[in-house]
Amino acid sequence: MDKPGRLELLYERLQAAPAAQTGKEAYEFLCATLNAVEDEHSGVPYNPPSWRTDGRLYPPQQDRVYAVPGFPEVLRYNSFKHDTFIASNGAIEVRIIATGAVDFAKAGANGNGVWE
């Protein structure tokens, strides 16, 4: 399966799952779900040091997390072509860096999105 197809499958699985209660829960579920999709459909073994060349999608990394000015309850995980925002209420939003377009959004367990 190509990358766009795997990303679509990731978003489908995230959307179908119950909403996360906390930011930590959302982050852990996002990472586990992405790794499961990649294990099942990429054909590439998990090897984070090879992220630039192996064609596999990897979860947001803790060494690329930043505070979001004006939004103390939101963390921004910077990746190669997108930013993933995770709020303390468990909401997730993925934006494409080049355009700023929202590629995926899911409210937290309280029904609010990342910016609410």
Secondary structure as UniProt FT lines:
FT   HELIX           3..16
FT   HELIX           23..41
FT   HELIX           48..50
FT   TURN            51..53
FT   HELIX           62..64
FT   STRAND          65..68
FT   TURN            69..70
FT   STRAND          71..78
FT   STRAND          82..87
FT   TURN            88..89
FT   STRAND          92..96
FT   TURN            97..99
FT   STRAND          102..106
FT   TURN            109..110
FT   TURN            114..115
//
